[in-house]
Amino acid sequence: MTQSLNTARALLTAQNFEGARRLVNEFLEKQPDDIGCWRFRIQIEMEAENYKEALHICRNILQTHPENAGLRELEFDALAYLRKKKEARKAYEKFKTDFPHHHNCIETMQYSLDALDGETQKINRFLDEFDIDDLDFSVIRDFGITYHKMGNVFRAQQYLEKAHSHFFDDYEFNKTLAMNSLQLGRLAKARKYARIALGISPRDRHMWVLIFASYLFYLPQFYIFNAILVLANLVIGLAGIVLGFAFLFLVGIYGYETARFIEKSMSVLLDIEFLSSVYNFYFFLLAYLLVQYPNYFNFLYKRKKEVKLKRY
Amino acid sequence: MNLFPTSWPELDRQTIIGVSPWAIFIAASAMFQYLVNPLYTSFDRTIDGLETKTIYARQTGGKICVGDMVTFRAADTGTRYIRRIAAGEGQLFSVSPQGYLIDDVAFLADAKWLEVARKQLGNERSIVLPKDHYLIVNSEFGWDRVGGEWAYAVVSSANILNRVTYVLVSRDLSRIGDRLNSDGSGC
């Protein structure tokens, strides 16, 4: 039994969700009352980003085991991932009344509720109180990932790079570090970490796209794009989507003309004739979308085949 | 996998400081494009009067002189060309057996140009340019993508869209900011 569960754990770290799911299901058919195993089953769904399924399983077990704090925490996490603000707040308040002695859990829940509302200052301030030299490497890694998710990329880079020597074979860690380096504009580093992540999981499309996209940053058009999209995001957040699109449309015209002028003047000054075309602008927009929202383009790829495992 | 859901950036002091240079850059580029209409020349070849590997500024308005490079609209077809102004108001243009004359100054031309010019002139021997009209001689056939063959054109000032005025970017850095046709022979 323990052997099959260890295999399932190994399959989960190798991102083979289907295999891990099957092994755990076999185990649960024999021992349906093992809550630890149910938690592992939920964890698989969370890793596979099937938050709805995770929430469904969680609520089913909570009907018979409402006193389990760990399951209640997982329920809250699933709700937070699904961005259901009201339900998450309800779950948080219930948790607070039922388990008032779980201070750390309550505090982290509070921070994720703040993050749901878009207030990242509190958690940044909280994390800043710690001295990096006093912390354990696993804590430094978690802090770095949290800083990355909160948008504090400079601090995230500092923490993640310090922890890299201890987690150089961690797939998710290298992936986060690559993305963070790209956000900071450290292109060679981004490529390096992306290649390490690809060494662990060679079928990761996101990392391939990241390596491809890092080369785009050497072209002047791309910087203009970034500026346009940052401004557009600001406007969307403040005044609504319609205004944002109008702004993007207006600035996009000027952005294209400016990009053309910069490109042409660079080609004159450097005495190099670029192979440019009118459609460059739209090509780079597509590239940016591919990097930022790669999941929207999943229909372009073939589906992954299931890995058939031998029975030993 | 997102640990926390993403959020929009807040409009606090830090964000305003970070974004304002980009906003200024975009506003400046918009103003630049409103004021200056750049003309990019090819790396290989250009028409007579313009250099290769340079970016020129084009401006509307101002005084039009003989010798200026201008963008003009053909009165009949509406197609646009960039050429040099050969002669101005009151000057005499005529075709000779070897080429053409502008106020008794002779220019040589090839046989093909002469053939087309004679067709265009018809029975007339010479043209005196009326007020606010300019003569443009097409010494390079086949340069334009559109439009048929034409040897010369008499264009009114209303059909002249803009003039090529300054050098914006050049490999020779001392040329940047130079004005074209500074001799002002026609004005």
Interface residues (C-beta under 8 A of the other chain):
Chain A: E47 E49 A80 Y81 R83 S112 A115 L116 D117 G118 E119 T120 I145 T146 K149 M150 G151 E172 A227 I228 V230 L231 N233 L234 I236 G237 L238 V251 Y254 G255 E257 T258 F261 K264 S265 V268 L269 D271 E273
Chain B: M1 N2 L3 F4 P5 T6 S7 W8 P9 E10 L11 T15 V19 W22 A23 F25 I26 S29 A30 F32 Q33 P38 Y40 F43 K53 T54 I55 L168 V169 S170 R171
